[in-house]
Amino acid sequence: MALLLCITQWEVEPWLERLRRLAPERDIRAWPDVGNPADITYAAVWKQPPGLLASLPNLKGIISLGAGVDHVLSDPTLPNVPLGRVVDDNLTTRMSEWVVMHALIHLRNQNDYYLLQRQKLWREVMPSPAAHELRVGVMGLGVLGVDAIGKLKTMGFDVAGWSRTPKQIEGVKTYAGGELDAFLGRTDLLVSLLPLTPETRGILNRSLFEKLAHDGVLGAPILMNAGRGGLQVEADIISALDEGVLRAATLDVFETEPLPVDNPLWEHPRVTITPHNSAISDEDAVGRFVLRQIERHERGLPFDAPVDAARHY
């Protein structure tokens, strides 16, 4: 009974060392050194090679090493075993920090002040509204979205949320399903924390941007995406910025990662880029979470954060 650690795009050795330190009694292996595939009963993965998991005949469960699972479900040969994802308080808090920080940067025109500082210009940038005047809309009301909404409210923003299915959050107006247009129409700053599913792929496009509020205190709406890169159509973001449909965009995720050096988003004056680090995880905490999921499953209990493969979250 072995745990296989399969990571691409990250360094695997620190994760392997960490898991072996946390569970020295377990047989923990790192792809591609699988050994006998029949020994593997659990796999902890990030962007595993297609077909790998199907080659493990005794696999009992899969755990994504991140909050998202689209990288797992993109494998057409995925075996029919329980799938879980990481839900960690530190990860959730870090995401909310990123959301609140960049919402405040946009509220206070801080990017413009950075430019003025480099030019040594002492000048006030207008408008400079109060937080309660800015209507923030959060798309995606899972653990991350709900926490972000709570912290945005603490800062005084006028916050609402939208999700595929109805959700209730005390003191917050929520929209669901077919109410998307109404939600967009009251939103000055859109925060996307959606999972990537067949229904949400490419949802952040020109048509959606045009439905955002254009009568707000900042003159034009703002996009912030820390969900998944596949949610956004980057050519539409650029054209919307150039034509004034969007005022600005802050992006943590991209269609291709790392973001290619020739991508025009890098040099666009109204775009802020962060390198998919909005929800930095405490790696020890993630390791403990993974091992706890295996222990639960071995006792006949479900994963703490099970994924419905049909819904992609």
ABEGO torsion letter per residue (X at the ends): XBBBBBBBGBBAAAAAAAAAAABAABBBBBOABAEBAAABABBBBBGBBBGAAAABAABABBBBABABAAAAAABAABBBBBBBBBBBAAAAAAAAAAAAAAAAAAAAGAAAAAAAAAAGBBBBBOBBBBAAABBBBBBEABAAAAAAAAAAAAAGBBBBBBBABBBBBBGBBBBBEAAAAAAAAABABBBBABBBBAAABGABBAAAAAABBAABAAGBBBBBBABBAAABBAAAAAAAAAAGABABBBBABBABOBBBAABAAAABAABBBBBGAABBBBAAAAAAAAAAAAAAAAAGBBBABBBBAAAGX
